[in-house]
Amino acid sequence: MMLFPRCLSLLVTAFFASNVRGSSEQVPLRDYSCQHPPYTIHLFSKAPLVIYISNFLTPSERSHLQEITKGTFAHSAVADESGQEGLRQTRTSQSTSVARDPIVRCIESRALLFQGFDTPRSHLEPLQLVQYGNDERYHLHTDWFTAADRATPDVGGNRLTSFFVYVAASNLTGGGTNFPILDQPDDERWCEFLDCDEPWDNGATFRPVPGNAVFWQNLMEDGAGDSATIHAGLPVTSGYKLGMNIWTRQGPLDEKFRGADGED
């Protein structure tokens, strides 16, 4: 299932349907009501489709994600070309899956709405948080799988789209998200979101601004992986970065991979 070109009209709908600004206060889950923040979209690239999103997460959502994942992180695994996962020097961060509670389900709903009204929740992988400390990084990679057995219909196919959401940063330098094949735009207004001090031939590097996100489409119209989406998590030279991956598959994931969906 390809989601675009109708995506932009749906994004505008999602933007104007959002009407509640975030608060840093924690809301008890028994009193929680899912309301989406009025995020702003910036079209970065049409091919591949890359969109920068300001205020995708509220401050209270960011605090909640940090609270519920304390003590759960482990060294991040990487799949090689054969599909075998293991610890490798190409990825030195730590990661964890996020348990699905009402706030997490609200974030899932926001990611689904962003992609179109007919994107099923069953196509979402469990949300993944990833933290980077000093000198930690993720070398150039694609989110779509090159190993055929990692993208079969029984596991939902390949990763159709990705969000990388910046959850938190503390005394951070470095740690941007670099797309070396994408061109950095000329308009200086992009410097609010891009590292404009990077050399032009390094491509485009998004700055890790907490609450903001980068969204992109991994696959081309024929279902093949788009090599232009290759990207890297640049080294953190000081401080700490916490991000979140939201991956949508081409088809539904079995409950054994993502858990029961329950009520929307």
C-alpha positions as CSV (number, residue, x, y, z in Angstrom):
1,M,0.0,0.0,0.0
2,M,1.4,3.4,-1.0
3,L,0.3,6.4,1.0
4,F,0.9,9.3,-1.3
5,P,0.4,11.7,-3.1
6,R,-2.8,12.3,-1.1
7,C,-0.5,12.7,2.0
8,L,-0.2,16.5,1.9
9,S,-3.9,17.1,1.9
10,L,-4.3,14.7,4.8
11,L,-1.5,16.5,6.7
12,V,-3.3,19.8,6.3
13,T,-6.5,18.1,7.7
14,A,-4.5,16.7,10.6
15,F,-3.0,20.0,11.4
16,F,-6.2,22.0,11.5
17,A,-7.9,19.2,13.5
18,S,-5.3,19.5,16.2
19,N,-6.3,22.1,18.8
20,V,-4.7,21.5,22.1
21,R,-1.2,22.7,23.1
22,G,1.0,20.5,25.3
23,S,1.8,21.0,28.9
24,S,4.8,19.8,30.9
25,E,2.4,18.6,33.7
26,Q,1.8,14.9,34.0
27,V,-1.8,13.9,33.6
28,P,-3.0,10.9,35.6
29,L,-3.8,8.1,33.2
30,R,-7.2,7.6,34.7
31,D,-8.0,11.2,33.7
32,Y,-6.2,11.1,30.3
33,S,-7.9,12.1,27.1
34,C,-6.0,11.8,23.8
35,Q,-5.6,15.2,22.2
36,H,-3.1,16.0,19.5
37,P,-0.9,19.1,19.6
38,P,-1.1,21.7,16.7
39,Y,2.1,20.5,15.0
40,T,3.5,22.3,12.0
41,I,4.7,20.6,8.8
42,H,7.6,21.6,6.6
43,L,8.0,19.8,3.2
44,F,11.7,19.1,2.8
45,S,11.8,16.8,-0.2
46,K,9.2,15.4,-2.6
47,A,11.3,12.5,-3.9
48,P,11.9,10.8,-1.6
49,L,9.1,12.3,0.5
50,V,10.7,13.8,3.6
51,I,8.7,16.1,6.0
52,Y,10.0,17.9,9.1
53,I,7.4,18.2,11.9
54,S,7.6,20.8,14.6
55,N,5.9,20.1,18.0
56,F,5.0,16.5,17.1
57,L,5.2,15.5,20.8
58,T,4.0,17.6,23.8
59,P,6.3,18.2,26.8
60,S,4.1,16.0,28.9
61,E,4.3,13.1,26.4
62,R,8.1,13.5,26.3
63,S,8.3,13.3,30.1
64,H,6.0,10.3,30.1
65,L,8.1,8.4,27.6
66,Q,11.2,9.0,29.7
67,E,9.5,7.9,32.9
68,I,8.0,4.6,31.6
69,T,11.3,3.5,30.0
70,K,13.6,4.1,32.9
71,G,16.0,1.1,33.4
72,T,14.8,-0.8,30.3
73,F,17.5,0.1,27.8
74,A,19.9,-2.4,26.3
75,H,22.6,-2.1,23.6
76,S,20.9,-1.8,20.2
77,A,21.1,-4.7,17.8
78,V,21.6,-4.4,14.0
79,A,20.5,-6.8,11.3
80,D,23.1,-7.7,8.7
81,E,22.5,-8.4,5.0
82,S,21.5,-12.0,5.9
83,G,18.9,-10.7,8.4
84,Q,20.8,-11.9,11.4
85,E,20.7,-9.5,14.4
86,G,23.6,-8.8,16.7
87,L,25.6,-6.1,18.4
88,R,27.9,-4.2,16.0
89,Q,30.1,-1.1,16.1
90,T,27.9,0.5,13.4
91,R,25.3,1.2,16.1
92,T,26.5,2.0,19.6
93,S,23.3,3.3,21.1
94,Q,20.9,1.7,23.6
95,S,17.3,1.0,22.8
96,T,14.0,-0.3,24.2
97,S,10.5,-1.0,23.1
98,V,7.7,1.1,24.6
99,A,4.9,-0.5,26.5
100,R,1.5,0.5,25.0
101,D,-0.5,2.6,27.5
102,P,-3.1,5.3,26.7
103,I,-0.5,8.0,26.1
104,V,1.6,5.8,23.8
105,R,-1.5,4.7,21.9
106,C,-2.3,8.4,21.4
107,I,1.1,9.0,19.9
108,E,0.5,5.9,17.7
109,S,-2.8,7.4,16.6
110,R,-1.1,10.6,15.6
111,A,1.5,8.8,13.5
112,L,-1.3,6.9,11.8
113,L,-3.4,10.0,11.1
114,F,-0.4,11.7,9.7
115,Q,-0.2,9.0,7.0
116,G,-3.8,8.8,6.0
117,F,-7.2,7.9,7.5
118,D,-6.9,4.3,6.2
119,T,-3.5,3.4,7.7
120,P,-4.3,0.5,10.1
121,R,-2.8,0.4,13.6
122,S,-1.8,-3.3,12.9
123,H,0.8,-2.0,10.5
124,L,2.8,-0.2,13.2
125,E,5.7,-1.8,14.9
126,P,6.0,-1.3,18.6
127,L,7.5,2.2,19.3
128,Q,11.2,2.1,20.0
129,L,13.1,4.6,22.1
130,V,16.9,4.9,21.5
131,Q,19.4,6.8,23.6
132,Y,22.8,8.1,22.7
133,G,25.5,9.2,25.1
134,N,29.0,10.6,24.5
135,D,30.6,9.3,21.3
136,E,27.6,7.0,20.5
137,R,26.2,6.9,17.0
138,Y,24.5,4.9,14.3
139,H,26.5,4.7,11.0
140,L,24.8,5.0,7.6
141,H,21.9,2.7,7.1
142,T,18.4,2.4,5.7
143,D,15.3,1.6,7.7
144,W,14.0,-0.7,4.9
145,F,15.3,-4.2,4.9
146,T,17.7,-5.5,2.3
147,A,17.3,-9.1,3.5
148,A,14.2,-10.6,1.8
149,D,13.3,-12.8,4.8
150,R,13.0,-9.7,7.0
151,A,10.2,-8.3,4.7
152,T,7.9,-11.2,4.0
153,P,4.1,-10.8,4.2
154,D,3.9,-12.8,7.4
155,V,6.0,-10.1,9.2
156,G,4.2,-7.2,7.6
157,G,6.4,-6.8,4.6
158,N,9.0,-4.0,4.5
159,R,9.1,-0.7,6.4
160,L,7.0,1.7,4.3
161,T,7.6,4.8,6.3
162,S,9.7,6.1,9.3
163,F,9.4,8.8,11.9
164,F,12.4,9.7,13.9
165,V,11.2,11.8,16.9
166,Y,13.5,13.8,19.1
167,V,12.3,13.1,22.7
168,A,14.9,14.7,24.9
169,A,18.4,16.3,24.8
170,S,20.6,17.4,27.7
171,N,23.7,19.6,27.2
172,L,23.8,18.1,23.7
173,T,26.3,18.8,20.9
174,G,26.4,16.7,17.8
175,G,23.8,13.9,17.4
176,G,22.1,15.2,14.3
177,T,20.3,13.0,11.8
178,N,22.3,13.1,8.5
179,F,20.9,12.3,5.0
180,P,24.0,12.4,2.8
181,I,22.2,12.1,-0.5
182,L,19.6,14.8,0.1
183,D,20.5,18.4,-0.8
184,Q,20.5,21.1,1.8
185,P,18.1,23.8,0.8
186,D,19.2,27.4,0.1
187,D,16.6,29.1,2.2
188,E,18.1,30.2,5.5
189,R,14.8,29.6,7.3
190,W,15.7,25.9,7.3
191,C,18.6,26.7,9.6
192,E,16.2,26.5,12.5
193,F,15.9,22.8,11.9
194,L,19.1,22.0,9.9
195,D,22.8,22.2,10.8
196,C,23.7,24.9,8.3
197,D,27.3,24.8,9.4
198,E,27.8,21.4,7.8
199,P,29.6,21.4,4.5
200,W,27.2,21.3,1.5
201,D,28.6,18.1,0.2
202,N,27.7,16.3,3.4
203,G,24.0,16.4,2.5
204,A,21.3,17.5,5.0
205,T,21.6,17.1,8.8
206,F,18.5,17.7,10.9
207,R,19.2,19.1,14.4
208,P,17.8,17.1,17.3
209,V,15.2,19.6,18.6
210,P,13.1,17.9,21.4
211,G,9.5,17.5,20.4
212,N,10.2,17.7,16.7
213,A,10.3,14.8,14.2
214,V,11.5,13.8,10.7
215,F,9.2,11.7,8.6
216,W,10.1,9.9,5.4
217,Q,8.9,7.3,3.0
218,N,11.3,4.4,2.6
219,L,9.9,2.6,-0.4
220,M,9.3,3.7,-4.0
221,E,6.1,3.2,-5.9
222,D,7.1,-0.3,-7.0
223,G,7.9,-1.4,-3.4
224,A,11.6,-1.3,-3.8
225,G,13.7,0.4,-1.1
226,D,14.7,4.0,-1.9
227,S,18.5,4.3,-1.5
228,A,18.1,8.1,-1.1
229,T,16.8,7.5,2.4
230,I,20.1,6.3,3.7
231,H,20.9,8.2,6.8
232,A,23.0,8.2,10.0
233,G,22.7,9.2,13.6
234,L,25.8,11.4,13.9
235,P,28.0,11.0,17.0
236,V,27.0,12.8,20.2
237,T,30.1,14.8,21.0
238,S,28.8,15.8,24.4
239,G,25.6,15.4,26.4
240,Y,22.7,13.0,25.8
241,K,20.1,12.4,23.1
242,L,16.8,10.4,23.3
243,G,14.9,9.6,20.2
244,M,12.0,7.5,19.1
245,N,11.5,5.3,16.0
246,I,8.0,4.9,14.6
247,W,8.0,2.4,11.8
248,T,5.0,1.5,9.6
249,R,5.0,-1.8,7.6
250,Q,3.4,-2.4,4.2
251,G,1.0,-4.9,5.8
252,P,-0.2,-6.1,9.2
253,L,2.1,-7.4,11.8
254,D,1.1,-10.5,13.8
255,E,0.1,-9.9,17.4
256,K,3.1,-11.9,18.6
257,F,5.3,-9.1,17.2
258,R,3.3,-6.0,18.3
259,G,0.8,-7.2,20.9
260,A,-3.0,-7.0,20.9
261,D,-4.4,-3.7,19.6
262,G,-7.4,-3.5,21.8
263,E,-9.8,-0.5,21.4
264,D,-8.9,2.7,19.4
